[in-house]
């Protein structure tokens, strides 16, 4: 079965692209870029993932694998990256074998990693010195959004660079929006994660309360989902919480990484995030219960 779902792609001139990082998100995103008609050279630090990607997509002559980020980026018009954190990002972008070493003047680096606003601004300046462009572009929509080509992408950078990338990135996204200067994409993703953390904790408490009260939760969720309590989390995770199902892709470990970034930024800018800090500790409890790879709706397990 293909890792990407059928999608109608807008017609755009074929570009030479590189994609660095073939994790849960990057793997299908690179597949959509290839399916939309571009040449895509991939790199992944764990070679088995690149081998797997080539086994799935290699029948297309425009699919190529490279042994280093530098070689993947040689001649590329746009280089996409999607890795784990700030340090992972530095490892694949900077240095003698990093992506920047292979990029030519005028090329664009688009980073989909959920990382700090600080590393985004640093990479923007490094790219400017090398006559390259940089867009920080974290995504929301999870594994299903990546597979379906329906991600929401929040971008920071210069408008002219953003406009070059947007028609190509719509291969894997339903919304690709410039939020402001460099770092603004990462800051917007932090707002997104603050909202999700609070919603999931409230939903966990609501479902747990309803079950202990003896209510039929499928019916309850259908009813309140038609009113002011409606949210994406309620529609997509409420019933699965009640069914004790927590295998929907975005893991607790990743959420804790994201919330750590949020809390560090709040410390810098003076924002008060009491609920977010509390939910972060609740996720730490889930980790201690062995739930590191469960999805983020597993917050309810603390209450059972």
WOQUIJO-V496169 format. One record per pair of residues at least 4 apart in sequence whose C-alpha atoms are under 8 Angstrom apart, sorted by the first residue. I is the first residue (numbers start at 1). J is the second residue. Records with the same first field share a line. If there is no record, write none. Layout:
BEGIN
I = J, J
END
This chain:
BEGIN
2 = 56
3 = 27, 28, 31, 147
4 = 28, 31, 32, 146, 147, 148, 149
5 = 147, 148, 149
6 = 148
7 = 148, 149
9 = 36, 170, 171
10 = 36, 167, 170, 171
11 = 36
12 = 167, 168
14 = 37, 38, 39
15 = 38, 39, 76, 77, 78
16 = 38, 39, 40, 75, 76, 77, 78
17 = 38, 39, 40, 41, 73, 76, 77, 78, 79, 80
18 = 40, 41, 42, 43, 72, 73, 76, 78, 79, 80
19 = 26, 30, 40, 41, 42, 43, 72, 79, 80, 81, 82
20 = 26, 42, 43, 44, 69, 72, 79, 80, 81, 82, 83, 92
21 = 26, 27, 42, 43, 44, 45, 81, 82, 83
22 = 26, 27, 28, 30, 42, 43, 44, 49, 50, 53, 82, 83
23 = 27, 49, 82, 83
24 = 28, 143, 249
25 = 29, 82, 142, 143, 146, 147
26 = 30, 81, 82, 146
27 = 31, 53
28 = 32, 146, 147
29 = 33, 146, 147, 149, 172
30 = 34, 40, 42
31 = 35, 57
32 = 36, 149, 171, 172
33 = 37, 38, 40, 168, 169, 171, 172
34 = 38, 39, 40, 62, 63
36 = 171
38 = 62
39 = 62, 63, 64
40 = 62, 63, 64
41 = 63, 64, 65, 66, 72, 73
42 = 50, 63, 64, 65, 66, 72
43 = 47, 50, 65, 66, 67, 68, 69, 72
44 = 49, 50
46 = 50
47 = 51
48 = 52
49 = 53
50 = 54, 65
51 = 55, 65
52 = 56
53 = 57, 58
54 = 58, 63, 64, 65
55 = 59
57 = 63
58 = 62, 63, 64
59 = 63
65 = 72
66 = 71, 72
67 = 71, 72
68 = 72, 97, 98
69 = 73, 92, 93, 97, 98, 99, 102
70 = 74, 96, 97, 98, 99, 100, 101, 102, 103
71 = 97, 99, 102
72 = 76, 99, 102
73 = 79, 99, 100, 102, 103
74 = 102, 103, 104
75 = 102, 103, 104
76 = 103, 104, 107
77 = 106, 107, 108
78 = 107, 108, 109, 110, 165
79 = 99, 107, 108, 109, 110
80 = 109, 110, 111, 112
81 = 89, 109, 110, 111, 112, 113
82 = 111, 112, 113
83 = 88, 89, 112, 113
84 = 88, 89, 113, 114, 115
85 = 89, 113, 114, 115, 257
86 = 90, 115, 116, 119
87 = 91
88 = 92
89 = 93, 113
90 = 94
91 = 95, 98
92 = 97, 98, 99
93 = 98, 99, 100
94 = 98, 99, 100, 101
95 = 100, 101
96 = 101
97 = 101, 102
98 = 102
99 = 103
100 = 127
103 = 107, 132
104 = 132
105 = 130, 131, 132
106 = 131, 132, 133
107 = 132, 133
108 = 132, 133, 134, 135, 161, 165
109 = 132, 133, 134, 135
110 = 134, 135, 136, 137
111 = 134, 135, 136, 137, 138
112 = 136, 137, 138, 139
113 = 137, 138, 139
114 = 138, 139, 186, 189, 258
115 = 119, 120, 138, 186, 258, 261
116 = 120, 183, 186, 187, 261, 265
117 = 121, 182, 183, 184, 185, 186, 187
118 = 122, 183
119 = 123
120 = 124, 136, 182, 183, 186
121 = 125, 182, 183
122 = 126
123 = 127, 134
124 = 128, 133, 134, 135, 157, 182
125 = 129
126 = 130
127 = 131, 132, 133, 134
128 = 132, 133, 134
133 = 161
134 = 157, 161
135 = 155, 156, 157, 158, 161, 162, 182
136 = 154, 155, 156, 157, 182, 183, 184, 185, 186
137 = 153, 154, 155, 156, 185, 186
138 = 153, 154, 155, 185, 186, 189
139 = 151, 152, 153, 154, 189
140 = 145, 151, 152, 153, 189
141 = 145, 146, 150, 151, 152
142 = 146, 151, 249, 250
143 = 147, 248, 249, 250
144 = 148
145 = 149, 150, 151, 173
146 = 150, 151, 172, 173
148 = 172
149 = 170, 171, 172, 173, 174
150 = 172, 173, 174, 175
151 = 172, 173, 174, 175
152 = 173, 174, 175, 176
153 = 173, 175, 176, 177
154 = 176, 177, 178, 179, 184, 185, 186, 188, 189
155 = 162, 176, 177, 178, 179, 180, 184, 185, 186
156 = 178, 179, 180, 181, 182, 183, 184, 185, 186
157 = 161, 162, 178, 180, 181, 182, 183, 184
158 = 162, 180, 181, 182
159 = 163, 178
160 = 164
161 = 165
162 = 166, 178
163 = 167
164 = 168
165 = 169
166 = 170, 176
167 = 171
169 = 173, 176
170 = 174, 175, 176
178 = 185
179 = 184, 185, 188
180 = 184, 185
183 = 187
184 = 188
185 = 189
186 = 190
187 = 191
188 = 192
189 = 193
190 = 194, 258, 259, 261, 262
191 = 195
192 = 196
193 = 197, 258, 259, 262
194 = 198, 259, 262, 276
195 = 199
196 = 200, 233
197 = 201, 276, 279, 280
198 = 202, 275, 276, 279
199 = 203, 233
200 = 204, 233, 296, 297, 299
201 = 205, 279, 299, 300
202 = 206
203 = 207, 233, 234, 238
204 = 208, 238, 241, 297, 299, 300, 303
205 = 209, 300, 303
206 = 210
207 = 211, 217, 238, 241, 242
208 = 212, 242, 300, 303, 304
209 = 213
210 = 214, 215, 216, 217
211 = 215, 216, 217, 242
215 = 220
216 = 220
217 = 221, 239, 242
218 = 222, 239
219 = 223
220 = 224
221 = 225, 234, 235, 238, 239
222 = 226
223 = 227
224 = 228, 229, 230
225 = 229, 230, 231, 234, 235
226 = 230
229 = 234
230 = 234, 235
231 = 235
232 = 236, 237
233 = 237, 238
234 = 238, 239
235 = 239
236 = 240
237 = 241, 297
238 = 242
239 = 243
240 = 244, 245, 246
241 = 245, 246, 297, 298, 300
246 = 294, 295, 296, 297, 298
247 = 294, 295
248 = 294, 295
249 = 294, 295
250 = 254, 255, 294, 295, 296
251 = 255, 292, 293, 294, 295, 296
252 = 256, 283, 286, 287, 291, 292, 293, 294, 295, 296, 298
253 = 257, 287, 292, 293
254 = 258
255 = 259, 296
256 = 260, 280, 283, 284
257 = 261
258 = 262
259 = 263, 276, 280
260 = 264, 280
261 = 265
262 = 266
263 = 267, 273, 277
264 = 268
265 = 269
266 = 270, 271, 272, 273
267 = 271
273 = 277
274 = 278
275 = 279
276 = 280
277 = 281
278 = 282
279 = 283
280 = 284
281 = 285
282 = 286, 299, 302
283 = 287, 299
284 = 288
285 = 289, 302
286 = 290, 291, 292, 298, 299, 301, 302
287 = 291, 292
288 = 292
291 = 298
294 = 298
299 = 303
300 = 304
END
